[in-house]
Amino acid sequence: MTMPQQFALDRRLHAFRPDLADARLRGKVEAERFAEGKPMRVALPVVDLREAPRVDSGPQTQLLLGDEVRVFEEADGWCWVQAVRDGYVGYASDFSIENPRGAPTHMVCVPRTFVYPGPDLRFPHTRALSLGSRIAITGEAETRGTRYSILESGEAIIARHVRPVGEHADDYVAVAETLLHTPYLWGGASGFGIDCSGLVQLSMLMTGRNVLRDTDMQAATIGTIVEPDADYGNLRRGDLVFWKGHVAIMADDGTLIHANGHTMSVTFEPLRGAIERIAYLYDYPTVIRRPD
């Protein structure tokens, strides 16, 4: 992925502070000391990545179980990290990050699923996982005709709810459509709550494509620009419609799907209706991009 110049030293994507910086930025930024970053992995189902090391600092994005991070500092209950997948920098609670063990073998491929203490859906579940979570599977079992995949911990998950890492969905729009009615959550990036650019990123992740997190980043880096007709009649499924601070996915030539604060959910909406509704409060679309 080519990084546009406007993000060359964007603090969302580069770990540097006056006292500490990523060693890869030596010679580009000034800091009292530099650190290589310790490879670690997310240990909880969903982890908020915050702008500051405080619980009242709202999440800028979220990390999912199994996501790889580089840890530059551990102090006062917080880790200062950079996500390997999209480069996002922020603070995560120290108990949510662990040393990597075996590499994940499978990825959750449904919006949400439960983990059980053993291979039986009648057992009380131990946790819930989001689409895109990465886990290590060590075996299989069957109970009353239902197939389970067995985790390293001995816990079990419905086998058809995971697929091997490296096996990808074909259509990112179809993935987004599985998240219909998921609650809108500012900074959300999971099947439990998601925002507009999180929907784009998570859906594309499931097709094997890593894209940047925020709308301004996506508007500058995904695919190629499409010049819309006066009536937007030349748009097609998969095109991305960007406003300042918002993005929606074309589900067909006249309908979009997006996570939005208007309905507080992932929903379908007629393109023309969305354009006029958003223009009334904010402005018209700024750019249309067609993923490669």
Stockholm file with secondary structure:
# STOCKHOLM 1.0

chainA/1-292         MTMPQQFALDRRLHAFRPDLADARLRGKVEAERFAEGKPMRVALPVVDLREAPRVDSGPQTQLLLGDEVRVFEEADGWCWVQAVRDGYVGYASDFSIENPRGAPTHMVCVPRTFVYPGPDLRFPHTRALSLGSRIAITGEAETRGTRYSILESGEAIIARHVRPVGEHADDYVAVAETLLHTPYLWGGASGFGIDCSGLVQLSMLMTGRNVLRDTDMQAATIGTIVEPDADYGNLRRGDLVFWKGHVAIMADDGTLIHANGHTMSVTFEPLRGAIERIAYLYDYPTVIRRPD
#=GR chainA/1-292 SS CCCCGGGTTCTTTSCBCSSEEEGGGBTTBCCSEEECCEEEEECSSEEEEESSSSTTSCEEEEEETTCEEEEEEEETTEEEEEETTTCCEEEEEGGGEECCCSCCCEEECSSEEEEESSSCTTSCCCEEEETTCEECEEEEEEETTEEEEEETTSCEEEGGGEEETTCCCSCHHHHHHHTTTCBBCTTCEETTEECHHHHHHHHHHTTTCCCCSSHHHHHHHSSEEECCCTTCTTCCTTCEEEETTEEEEESSSSEEEEEETTTTEEEEEEHHHHHHHHHHHSCCCCEEEECC
#=GC SS_cons         CCCCGGGTTCTTTSCBCSSEEEGGGBTTBCCSEEECCEEEEECSSEEEEESSSSTTSCEEEEEETTCEEEEEEEETTEEEEEETTTCCEEEEEGGGEECCCSCCCEEECSSEEEEESSSCTTSCCCEEEETTCEECEEEEEEETTEEEEEETTSCEEEGGGEEETTCCCSCHHHHHHHTTTCBBCTTCEETTEECHHHHHHHHHHTTTCCCCSSHHHHHHHSSEEECCCTTCTTCCTTCEEEETTEEEEESSSSEEEEEETTTTEEEEEEHHHHHHHHHHHSCCCCEEEECC
//
